Amino acid sequence: MRSFLYILLLLCSQIGFSQTFSAWPAQVLDRELAWNEANECYIYFDHPADDTLHLKWRQVEMSLPEGWTADLCDYGLCYTGIPVNGTMNPAYDTVRPYLKLIVQPGTQAGSGWIWFRAIDVQQTSNFLDIYFNLYTPGTVGTYTPESRTMQVFPNPASDALFVKNESSSSASMQIVDVSGAVKWQGSLLPQTTLSLDITPFPSGVYFLQSGNKTERFSVWK
């Protein structure tokens, strides 16, 4: 089951005691990459203007297609490749520290992801998980989000989840968690939408699977 799953980010922001910080533009950055250039992908960290934010970070999980090259810069240093950890310079006043990926994908359609954890140096219980979700249509545009035949919304969800079969034929589907355990399975008629009660689902990342298609979504409580 896990052989064709992307092992993705379990979003879990935890607030510490000394200060708080947040990700901008989002904890999850979805980005389409141009195949023929070095794509710069930023996630910044916001904090109170009258405070100082000093972050360290570590790489939690990474899955990039063969042929992609990726380098990392943080607020302080640029690296060759993606190191396992690092420490940024302290950010004062309105300065926003960041993690920046510089990604050159291959010519074939594909997708990849990298999960980082940013940690407050002064209070390590104060951390934030961020996720770069990257894809490229390659040279012929064969990989696009619009090619999907199923949809889950809202994303993230909390109480109710809607599963839509966008294809012209009936489809068997299942929802699994990151360990591959099946949380729900059923069949939908063409062009129909099903409402699911997901209140028993713990917060985390899940996957809707149908045939060789997979849609990722998050549950936040």
C-alpha positions in Angstrom: 0.0 0.0 0.0 2.7 2.4 1.0 4.7 1.8 -2.2 2.7 4.3 -4.2 1.9 6.8 -1.4 3.7 10.0 -0.8 4.6 10.1 2.9 3.5 13.6 3.6 3.4 16.2 6.2 1.5 15.8 9.4 0.7 19.5 10.1 1.1 20.2 13.9 1.8 23.7 15.0 2.5 23.8 18.6 2.7 27.1 20.6 5.5 27.5 23.1 5.7 29.7 26.2 8.1 32.5 25.2 6.9 33.6 21.7 4.8 32.5 18.8 5.5 32.5 15.1 3.6 31.6 11.9 4.3 30.7 8.3 3.6 33.0 5.3 2.1 32.6 2.8 1.1 29.2 4.3 2.4 26.2 6.2 1.9 24.2 2.9 3.3 25.9 -0.2 1.8 24.4 -3.4 4.0 25.4 -6.4 4.0 24.5 -10.0 7.6 24.6 -11.3 8.9 25.6 -14.7 11.0 22.7 -16.1 13.6 24.9 -17.7 14.6 27.2 -14.9 15.8 27.4 -11.3 12.5 27.9 -9.4 12.8 29.9 -6.1 10.2 28.8 -3.5 9.9 30.7 -0.2 8.2 30.2 3.1 8.7 33.1 5.6 8.2 33.2 9.3 6.2 36.0 10.9 6.6 37.0 14.5 5.7 40.0 16.7 7.4 43.1 15.6 8.8 43.9 19.1 10.3 40.4 19.5 13.4 38.6 18.3 12.9 35.3 16.5 15.8 32.8 16.4 15.1 29.6 14.6 16.8 26.3 13.9 15.3 23.8 11.5 15.6 20.2 10.5 14.5 18.2 7.5 11.8 15.7 8.5 10.9 13.9 5.2 11.7 14.4 1.6 10.7 12.8 -1.7 11.8 14.3 -5.0 11.7 12.6 -8.4 14.9 11.3 -9.9 16.5 14.0 -12.1 15.4 17.0 -9.9 18.1 19.1 -8.3 17.3 21.1 -5.2 19.3 23.5 -3.0 18.3 25.3 0.2 18.9 28.7 1.6 17.8 29.9 5.1 18.0 33.3 6.7 21.8 33.2 7.1 23.3 30.6 4.7 22.8 28.9 1.3 23.7 25.2 1.0 24.4 22.8 -1.8 21.6 20.3 -1.7 19.2 19.9 1.2 21.0 19.4 4.6 19.5 17.6 7.5 19.4 20.6 9.8 20.7 24.2 10.3 20.4 27.3 12.4 19.3 30.7 11.1 20.5 34.1 12.1 18.4 35.9 14.7 15.6 38.0 13.1 14.9 41.4 14.8 12.0 43.7 14.6 10.1 43.3 11.3 12.7 41.1 9.6 11.2 37.8 8.5 13.4 34.7 8.5 12.7 32.2 5.8 13.5 28.8 4.1 14.0 29.0 0.4 14.2 26.1 -2.1 15.9 26.5 -5.4 14.6 23.7 -7.6 15.4 22.7 -11.1 13.0 19.8 -12.1 13.5 17.4 -14.9 11.8 17.5 -18.2 9.2 14.9 -17.4 6.0 15.5 -15.5 6.3 14.8 -11.8 5.7 15.9 -8.2 7.7 16.0 -5.0 7.6 17.3 -1.5 9.9 18.3 1.4 8.8 18.6 5.0 10.7 20.8 7.5 10.3 21.6 11.1 11.3 25.1 12.3 12.1 25.3 16.0 12.5 28.2 18.4 16.1 28.1 19.6 15.1 29.6 23.0 12.1 27.4 23.5 12.3 24.1 21.6 8.6 23.2 22.5 7.7 26.1 20.2 7.9 24.8 16.6 6.1 24.8 13.3 6.0 22.2 10.6 6.1 23.5 7.0 5.7 21.7 3.7 6.8 22.4 0.1 4.5 20.6 -2.3 6.0 20.8 -5.8 5.0 19.6 -9.2 5.9 20.3 -12.9 4.0 19.5 -16.1 7.3 18.8 -17.8 7.8 19.8 -21.4 4.4 18.5 -22.6 2.1 19.5 -19.8 0.9 16.0 -19.0 0.8 16.6 -15.2 -1.8 19.1 -14.1 -4.0 19.2 -11.1 -7.0 19.6 -13.4 -6.5 16.1 -14.8 -7.8 14.5 -11.6 -11.0 12.4 -11.7 -11.9 12.8 -8.0 -11.9 15.6 -5.5 -12.1 16.0 -1.7 -13.1 19.3 0.0 -12.9 21.3 2.1 -9.1 20.9 2.6 -8.3 21.0 5.5 -11.5 19.5 6.9 -12.7 19.1 10.5 -16.2 17.5 10.8 -17.5 16.8 7.3 -15.7 15.8 4.1 -17.1 15.8 0.6 -15.9 13.2 -1.8 -16.7 13.8 -5.5 -16.4 11.4 -8.4 -15.7 13.7 -11.4 -15.4 10.8 -13.9 -18.0 9.5 -16.3 -18.0 6.0 -14.8 -18.5 4.6 -11.3 -15.4 4.5 -9.1 -14.3 2.5 -6.1 -12.5 4.7 -3.6 -10.8 4.4 -0.2 -9.3 6.8 2.4 -6.1 5.8 4.1 -3.9 7.4 6.7 -0.1 7.9 6.4 0.5 4.4 7.8 -1.6 2.9 5.0 -4.5 1.9 7.3 -7.9 2.1 5.5 -10.2 4.6 7.2 -13.1 4.4 4.7 -14.0 2.7 1.5 -16.9 2.8 -0.9 -18.1 3.3 -4.5 -19.5 6.5 -6.1 -21.7 6.8 -9.2 -20.5 9.1 -12.0 -20.6 12.8 -11.3 -21.8 12.3 -7.7 -20.7 13.7 -4.4 -20.8 11.9 -1.0 -20.7 13.6 2.4 -18.6 11.7 5.0 -18.6 12.2 8.8 -14.9 12.4 9.7 -15.3 13.4 13.4 -13.7 10.1 14.4 -10.6 10.8 12.3 -7.6 12.1 14.3 -5.9 15.3 13.0 -3.4 14.5 10.3 -2.8 13.8 6.6 -4.9 11.4 4.7 -5.2 10.1 1.1 -8.2 9.5 -1.1 -7.3 6.7 -3.5 -9.1 5.4 -6.7 -7.2 3.2 -9.1 -3.8 4.8 -9.7 -5.1 8.3 -8.6 -4.4 9.8 -5.2 -5.7 13.0 -3.6 -4.1 14.3 -0.4 -6.1 16.2 2.3 -5.6 17.2 5.9 -7.9 16.9 9.0 -7.5 19.6 11.6 -9.5 19.5 14.9 
